[in-house]
């Protein structure tokens, strides 16, 4: 600590010395001006004597001599005025000393005062282990969702069309009468969020997850976390983190969840880990993915915080080509039909869709994301032998693409396959 103060005051004295040197040089330039003006004055006086001698010898006429006298006299007056202006008063030397001393005291004392106000006296440099420990404590002691929402200033509710408000009221009444209606809770969560009623939206989304049970996927948990984060003005609380964790356990490639997870890491002092997650997300996400915009906007600053020099933002992988109906997923008619199906019929429909996807990839190929989705779907259907075959085939197809292999490996891991 003593060494720090020695260095700090030495730098302050150096600054004071530089400022004093500038003042002294200014005075030196003024003194040089004094000498120049005095020299000019002497030359002009000698010129007057020379004119008188030339006139006595008859070298010049009286009219010419008079004109020269007038001009030289004018120059003598101007030079004398410069000398008078630049001549220091007897107190100037003492005043300069006072200025130098005052400037030195001001710089040194001002440095100490500013550091005492803005710095942290006695706080040493933090090593990597200390920084990680500090981040851990910050992570564990950060405010809860309830505390964070209490600190957010109340926002003006959005202006809604009266007809839309009436429809929302009707939906609330219907869901209140049928609280176990999954479709009603899904609609309620969406429209409560649209109307700015985030607490009600979160309650409905929590109900959606409860009613879905084990079928609740990454998207449902990611939506729940997003509702909490928006309500807390961008802050990722421990409760939002838990929802994100579950979403990423169900789908490690879920883009929005990865973005918010990185945001949580930087808020708790780990921009190095946030940078790694965001960088991988850019490389693994299809071009045009909606979650890429906020990541691309902040990735350079995150790289700087992580200590990555000369970071070049990677290019997202090319978006998958437009898919035919075999890969388009269920149509609205199929979704409506599935709502009234028995569990066995619904399972048959899912198997049919997976079979279409498998045939499409086998005949026309597809993106790594599509292969990963097929592996994951076969895992869910407990067709692990078939999933292992697809995974082995995909590894051959994308042997030169490390990003694709990582994505396929994550899907295989979730499906419980050998990697």
For each residue, the residues with C-beta under 8 A, 3 or more apart:
1: 4 5 122 124
2: 5 6
3: 6 7
4: 1 7 8
5: 1 2 8 9
6: 2 3 9 10
7: 3 4 10 11
8: 4 5 11 12 111 112 115
9: 5 6 12 13 108 111 112
10: 6 7 13 14
11: 7 8 14 15 111
12: 8 9 15 16 107 108 111
13: 9 10 16 17 104 107 108
14: 10 11 17 18
15: 11 12 18 19 107
16: 12 13 19 20 103 104 107 108
17: 13 14 20 21
18: 14 15 21 22
19: 15 16 22 23 103 107
20: 16 17 23 24 100 103 104
21: 17 18 24 25
22: 18 19 25 26
23: 19 20 26 27 96 99 100 103
24: 20 21 27 28 96
25: 21 22 28 29
26: 22 23 29 30
27: 23 24 30 31 96
28: 24 25 31 32
29: 25 26 32 33
30: 26 27 33 34 86
31: 27 28 34 35 86
32: 28 29 35 36
33: 29 30 36 37 82 86
34: 30 31 37 38 83 86 87
35: 31 32 38 39
36: 32 33 39 40
37: 33 34 40 41 79 82 83 86
38: 34 35 41 42 79 83
39: 35 36 42 43
40: 36 37 43 44 75 79
41: 37 38 44 45 76 79 80 83
42: 38 39 45 46
43: 39 40 46 47
44: 40 41 47 48 72 75 76 79
45: 41 42 48 49 76
46: 42 43 49 50
47: 43 44 50 51 68 72
48: 44 45 51 52 69 72 73 76
49: 45 46 52 53
50: 46 47 53 54
51: 47 48 54 55 60 65 68 69 72
52: 48 49 55 56 65
53: 49 50 56 57
54: 50 51 57 59 60 65
55: 51 52 58 59 60 62 65
56: 52 53
57: 53 54
58: 55
59: 54 55
60: 51 54 55 64 65 68
61: 64 65
62: 55 65 66
63: 66 67
64: 60 61 67 68
65: 51 52 54 55 60 61 62 68 69
66: 62 63 69 70
67: 63 64 70 71
68: 47 51 60 64 65 71 72
69: 48 51 65 66 72 73
70: 66 67 73 74
71: 67 68 74 75
72: 44 47 48 51 68 69 75 76
73: 48 69 70 76 77
74: 70 71 77 78
75: 40 44 71 72 78 79
76: 41 44 45 48 72 73 79 80
77: 73 74 80 81
78: 74 75 81 82
79: 37 38 40 41 44 75 76 82 83
80: 41 76 77 83 84
81: 77 78 84 85
82: 33 37 78 79 85 86
83: 34 37 38 41 79 80 86 87
84: 80 81 87
85: 81 82
86: 30 31 33 34 37 82 83
87: 34 83 84
88: 92 93
89: 92
90: 93
91: 94 95
92: 88 89 95 96
93: 88 90 96 97
94: 91 97 98
95: 91 92 98 99
96: 23 24 27 92 93 99 100
97: 93 94 100 101
98: 94 95 101 102
99: 23 95 96 102 103
100: 20 23 96 97 103 104
101: 97 98 104 105
102: 98 99 105 106
103: 16 19 20 23 99 100 106 107
104: 13 16 20 100 101 107 108
105: 101 102 108 109
106: 102 103 109 110
107: 12 13 15 16 19 103 104 110 111
108: 9 12 13 16 104 105 111 112
109: 105 106 112 113
110: 106 107 113 114
111: 8 9 11 12 107 108 114 115
112: 8 9 108 109 115 116
113: 109 110 116 117
114: 110 111 117 118 119
115: 8 111 112 118 119 121
116: 112 113 119 121
117: 113 114
118: 114 115
119: 114 115 116 123
120: 123
121: 115 116
122: 1
123: 119 120
124: 1
125:
126: 130 131 134
127: 130 131
128: 131 132
129: 132 133
130: 126 127 133 134
131: 126 127 128 134 135 269
132: 128 129 135 136 270
133: 129 130 136 137
134: 126 130 131 137 138 269
135: 131 132 138 139 268 269 270
136: 132 133 139 140
137: 133 134 140 141
138: 134 135 141 142 268 269
139: 135 136 142 268 269
140: 136 137
141: 137 138
142: 138 139 237 238 267 268
143: 147 148 151 235 237
144: 147 148 237 238 239
145: 148 149 228 231 232 237 238 239 240
146: 149 150
147: 143 144 150 151
148: 143 144 145 151 152 232 233 235 237
149: 145 146 152 231 232
150: 146 147
151: 143 147 148
152: 148 149 155 231 232 233
153:
154:
155: 152 196
156:
157: 160 195 196 197
158: 195 196
159:
160: 157 164 165 168 195
161: 164 165
162: 165 166
163: 166 167
164: 160 161 167 168 195
165: 160 161 162 168 169 195
166: 162 163 169 170
167: 163 164 170 171 191
168: 160 164 165 171 172 191 192 195
169: 165 166 172 173
170: 166 167 173 174
171: 167 168 174 175 184 187 188 191
172: 168 169 175 176 188
173: 169 170 176 177
174: 170 171 177 178 181 184
175: 171 172 178 179 181 184 185 187 188 204
176: 172 173 179
177: 173 174
178: 174 175 181 184
179: 175 176 185 207
180: 211
181: 174 175 178 184 185
182: 185 186 208 211 212
183: 186 187 339
184: 171 174 175 178 181 187 188
185: 175 179 181 182 188 189 204 205 207 208 211
186: 182 183 189 190 204 208
187: 171 175 183 184 190 191
188: 171 172 175 184 185 191 192 200 201 204
189: 185 186 192 193 201 202 204 205 207 208 223 227
190: 186 187 193 194 201
191: 167 168 171 187 188 194 195
192: 168 188 189 195 197 198 200 201 204
193: 189 190 196 197 198 201 227
194: 190 191
195: 157 158 160 164 165 168 191 192
196: 155 157 158 193
197: 157 192 193 200 201
198: 192 193 201 202 227 230 231
199: 202 203 231
200: 188 192 197 203 204
201: 188 189 190 192 193 197 198 204 205 227
202: 189 198 199 205 206 224 227 228 231
203: 199 200 206 207
204: 175 185 186 188 189 192 200 201 207 208
205: 185 189 201 202 208 209 220 223 224 227
206: 202 203 209 210 224
207: 179 185 189 203 204 210 211
208: 182 185 186 189 204 205 211 212 216 220
209: 205 206 212 216 220 221 224
210: 206 207 213
211: 180 182 185 207 208
212: 182 208 209 215 216 220
213: 210 216
214:
215: 212
216: 208 209 212 213 220 221
217: 220 221 250 251
218: 221 222 246 247 248 250 251 254 257
219: 222 223 247 251 254
220: 205 208 209 212 216 217 223 224
221: 209 216 217 218 224 225 243 244 246 247 250 257
222: 218 219 225 226 243 244 247 254 256 257 260
223: 189 205 219 220 226 227
224: 202 205 206 209 220 221 227 228 243
225: 221 222 228 229 236 240 241 243 244 247 257 260
226: 222 223 229 230 256 260
227: 189 193 198 201 202 205 223 224 230 231
228: 145 202 224 225 231 232 237 239 240 243
229: 225 226 232 234 235 236 237 240 260 263
230: 198 226 227 233 234
231: 145 149 152 198 199 202 227 228
232: 145 148 149 152 228 229 235 236 237 240
233: 148 152 230
234: 229 230 263
235: 143 148 229 232 267
236: 225 229 232 240 241 244 260 263 264 267
237: 142 143 144 145 148 228 229 232 240 241
238: 142 144 145 241 242
239: 144 145 228 242 243
240: 145 225 228 229 232 236 237 243 244 260 264
241: 225 236 237 238 244 245 261 264
242: 238 239 245 246
243: 221 222 224 225 228 239 240 246 247
244: 221 222 225 236 240 241 247 248 257 260 261 264
245: 241 242 248 249
246: 218 221 242 243 249 250
247: 218 219 221 222 225 243 244 250 251 254 257
248: 218 244 245 251 252 254 257 258 261
249: 245 246 252
250: 217 218 221 246 247 254 414
251: 217 218 219 247 248 254 257 414
252: 248 249 410 414
253: 258 284 369 372 407 410 411
254: 218 219 222 247 248 250 251 257 258
255: 258 259 281 285 289 290 291 292
256: 222 226 259 260 290 291
257: 218 221 222 225 244 247 248 251 254 260 261
258: 248 253 254 255 261 262 277 278 280 281 291
259: 255 256 262 263 278 281 291 294 295
260: 222 225 226 229 236 240 244 256 257 263 264
261: 241 244 248 257 258 264 265 277
262: 258 259 265 266 273 274 275 277 278 281 295 302
263: 229 234 236 259 260 266 267 274
264: 236 240 241 244 260 261 267 268
265: 261 262 268 270 271 273 274 277
266: 262 263 269 270 271 274 302 305
267: 142 235 236 263 264
268: 135 138 139 142 264 265
269: 131 134 135 138 139 266
270: 132 135 265 266 273 274
271: 265 266 274 275 302 305 306
272: 275 276 305 306 307
273: 262 265 270 276 277
274: 262 263 265 266 270 271 277 278 302 306
275: 262 271 272 278 279 299 302 303 305 306 308
276: 272 273 279 280 306
277: 258 261 262 265 273 274 280 281
278: 258 259 262 274 275 281 282 295 298 299 302
279: 275 276 282 283 299 303 314
280: 258 276 277 283 284 406
281: 255 258 259 262 277 278 284 285 291 292 295
282: 278 279 285 292 295 296 299 313 314 316
283: 279 280 314 316 317 403
284: 253 280 281 317 403 406 407
285: 255 281 282 289 291 292 316 317
286: 289 316 317 318 319 320 367 369
287: 292 315 316 317 318 319
288: 292 316 319
289: 255 285 286 292 316
290: 255 256 293
291: 255 256 258 259 281 285 294 295
292: 255 281 282 285 287 288 289 295 296 316
293: 290 296 297
294: 259 291 297 298
295: 259 262 278 281 282 291 292 298 299
296: 282 292 293 299 313
297: 293 294
298: 278 294 295 301 302
299: 275 278 279 282 295 296 302 303 311 313
300: 303 304 311 313
301: 298 304 305
302: 262 266 271 274 275 278 298 299 305 306
303: 275 279 299 300 306 308 311
304: 300 301 307 308 311
305: 266 271 272 275 301 302
306: 271 272 274 275 276 302 303
307: 272 304
308: 275 303 304 311
309:
310:
311: 299 300 303 304 308
312:
313: 282 296 299 300
314: 279 282 283
315: 287
316: 282 283 285 286 287 288 289 292
317: 283 284 285 286 287 367 368 403
318: 286 287
319: 286 287 288
320: 286 323 366 367 369 370
321: 367
322:
323: 320 326 327 328 360 366 370
324: 327 328 360
325: 328
326: 323 356 357 359 360
327: 323 324 356 357 360 366 370
328: 323 324 325 331
329: 353
330: 334 335 338 349 353
331: 328 334 335
332: 335 336
333: 336 337
334: 330 331 337 338 349
335: 330 331 332 338 339
336: 332 333 339 340
337: 333 334 340 341 349
338: 330 334 335 341 346 349
339: 183 335 336
340: 336 337
341: 337 338 345 346 349
342: 345 346
343: 346 347
344: 347 348
345: 341 342 348 349
346: 338 341 342 343 349 350
347: 343 344 350 351 381
348: 344 345 351 352
349: 330 334 337 338 341 345 346 352 353
350: 346 347 353 354 377 381
351: 347 348 354 355 381
352: 348 349 355 356
353: 329 330 349 350 356 357
354: 350 351 357 358 374 377 378 381
355: 351 352 358 359
356: 326 327 352 353 359 360
357: 326 327 353 354 360 361 370 373 374 377
358: 354 355 361 362 374 390
359: 326 355 356 362 363
360: 323 324 326 327 356 357 363 364 366
361: 357 358 364 365 366 370 371 374
362: 358 359
363: 359 360
364: 360 361
365: 361 397
366: 320 323 327 360 361 370 371
367: 286 317 320 321 370 371
368: 317 371 372 394 398 401 403 404 407 408
369: 253 286 320 372 373 407
370: 320 323 327 357 361 366 367 373 374
371: 361 366 367 368 374 375 390 394 397 398 408 411
372: 253 368 369 375 376 394 407 408 410 411
373: 357 369 370 376 377 411
374: 354 357 358 361 370 371 377 378 390
375: 371 372 378 379 387 390 391 394 408 411 412 415 417
376: 372 373 379 380 411 414 415
377: 350 354 357 373 374 380 381
378: 354 374 375 381 383 384 386 387 390 415
379: 375 376 382 383 384 387 411 414 415 416 417
380: 376 377 415
381: 347 350 351 354 377 378
382: 379
383: 378 379 386 387
384: 378 379 387 388 415 416 417
385: 388 389
386: 378 383 389 390
387: 375 378 379 383 384 390 391 412 415 417
388: 384 385 391 392 417 418
389: 385 386 392 393
390: 358 371 374 375 378 386 387 393 394
391: 375 387 388 394 395 408 411 412 415 417 419
392: 388 389 395 396
393: 389 390 396 397
394: 368 371 372 375 390 391 397 398 408
395: 391 392 398 399 405 408
396: 392 393 399
397: 365 371 393 394
398: 368 371 394 395 401 404 405 408
399: 395 396 405
400:
401: 368 398 404 405
402: 405 406
403: 283 284 317 368 406 407
404: 368 398 401 407 408
405: 395 398 399 401 402 408 409
406: 280 284 402 403 409 410
407: 253 284 368 369 372 403 404 410 411
408: 368 371 372 375 391 394 395 398 404 405 411 412
409: 405 406 412 413 419
410: 252 253 372 406 407 413 414
411: 253 371 372 373 375 376 379 391 407 408 414 415
412: 375 387 391 408 409 415 417 418 419
413: 409 410 416 417 419
414: 250 251 252 376 379 410 411
415: 375 376 378 379 380 384 387 391 411 412
416: 379 384 413
417: 375 379 384 387 388 391 412 413
418: 388 412
419: 391 409 412 413
